[in-house]
């Protein structure tokens, strides 16, 4: 299998996952900040691989499969690290709310991935393509994760609070976008069941 530039960037994003985890758990005062910058680098490769695929016209089935998988892995690992961090558990408004929003985001990613795969089997993958709401949710979610990774978790930090609130808002948009995906898919699924 030939690895082109976009696929190489996607694979780099996957390789950055253990580096992100190691940096976050380093017993050094700058470990969390390093993890945030590694997450930023992963986010940049996400944008860059899509840009390079279009610019170089280097699309591949492998890239179409791997890109969303890499995205979900990076985000899920970062969210699990945040929710498992005792300092964050003590600093958030509500431990339960924080866990629920993380579970909602990860659960939505798994559900939508399964739905897209199912729709692809029916020959209707475009019915559940990424919409504008999904892009807004993703941008807000990425910004929230970067802030929460970077900023020390203290209840009196305005930046930490902004990151926490952004994650709650991203969680709300996650539910909303999931409903939009299901509505789009429902039309196709109902038509398929009548055949």
N, C-alpha and C positions, 0 to 999 in steps of 0.2 A: 504494500500500500504506500502510495506517494503522499508525503506530508507537505502540503503547500503552506504558504505564509499564514493565511487565516486559520488553518487547522493547527499550525505551530503555536499561534497566539492563544488559541483555545486550550491546547495542552499545557501551555505555560500557566494558564489560570488554574488548572487542576494541580500542577506542581506547587503552586503558591499556597495551597490549602494547608499542608503540614507546616510550612514556614510560618504562616499566619498563626497557627495554634502554638507553635514553639515560642514565637515572639510574645504572644499574649501572656503566656505562663512563665516567661523569664522573670526571675526574682531580681529585677532591676527597675529603677524608677522610670525608665523610658520604655519599658516593654510594651505597655499598652499603646503608647504613641507609635512605636514601630509597627505594631499589629495594624493600627489604623492606616498607616501609609502603605502597608502591604495590601490591605483591602482596597485602597484607592488604586494601586497598581493593577490589581485584578479587575477592578471596574473599568479601568482604561483599556485593558486588553479586550474586554467585552465589547466596548464601542469600536475599538480599532480592528478587531477581526471582521466585524460586519462591514466596516468601511473598506478594508482591504479586499474582501470578497467581491464587493461591488466594483471597486476601482480596477482590480486586476482581472475581474470576471472569473474568479476562481471558486465557483460554487461546487460543492460535492455533497453526496448523500451522507458521508461520514461527518462532515462539518455540520450539516443540518441536524443530525442526531446529537452530536457531541456538544454543540454550543449551548443549548438550553440545559443540558445535564450539568455542564460545568458551572453555569450561572446558579442553578439551584443548589449544587453542592457547596459553593463558596458562601452563599447567603445562609444556608441551613447550618453550616459549621459555625459561622460567626454568631448566629442567633443562639445556638445551643451553648456556646462559650459564654455569651452574655447572661443567659438565664441561669447558668450554673455558677456564676460568679457571686460569692457571698457578699461582697461589697455592694454590688448592684442590687441584690435582694434586699439589703438594708436601706438603700437610698431611694428606691422607687416609691411612688405613692402607694401602690398596692402590689404585693408579690403575686397575688392571684391574677390580677389584671394583666400584669407583665407576662406571666406564664401563658395565659389564655391568648394574648395577642401573638406571642411567638408560635404557639401551637396552631393558631388560625392561619398565620402566614405560611408555615411549613406545610400544613394540611392542604391549603389551597394550591400550593405548588404541585404537590403530589396528585391531587384531584384533577387539576387542569392538564397536567402531563398525560395522565391516563385518558382523559377525555379527548385530547388531541390525537393520541395514538389510535383510539377507537374510531374517531371521525376519519382519520387517514385510511384506516382499513375499509371504511365505507366510501372512500373516494371523495370526502368532503372536508379535508383539513382546513381549507380557507374559511369555513364557517366559524371556526374558533381561532382565527388569527388574532394576533395581538392588536388590541384596540387602544384608542387614545387614553382611556381611563386606566388601562393596565400600565401604560407608559408613565403616567403621572404617579401611580402607586409605586412603581419600581423606583422612580427618581427619589420620591420621598423616603421610601424604605432604605435605599442606599445611603442617602444623606444621614438618616437617623442612625444607621449602623456605624457609619464612620464617626459620628459625634460620640456615640456611646462607647465605642472602642477607645477613642482618643482621650476623652475627658475623664478625670478621676471621678468615681461614683460617690458624690457627696450631695446630700439633700439641699445644701445651700448654693450649689453651683447652678447658675442660670443656664449655662451651656448644656450641662447634663440634663436639666429639666426640659430644655428645648428639644434635645434628642429623644427623650422619653415621650414627650407629647407628639413629636413627629412620627414615632413608631406606632403610637396608638392611632393616629390619623391614618397612617399607612395600613394598619390592621382593619380599620373601618372601610377604606377603599378596597382592600383585599376582598372583603365579603361582597361589596357592591359589584366589583368587577367579576367575581365568581358567578354571581346571579346573572350578569349580562352574558357571560360565556354559556351558562346553562340554557338561557332563553334562546340563544342563537343555535345551540346544538339541538334543543328540543324540537324545533321545526323539522330538522333533518331526520331526527330519530322517529318522529311521528310519521313522517312520509315513508320512511324505511319500513316501519311496522305494518303499513297498509299494503305493501307489495306482496 
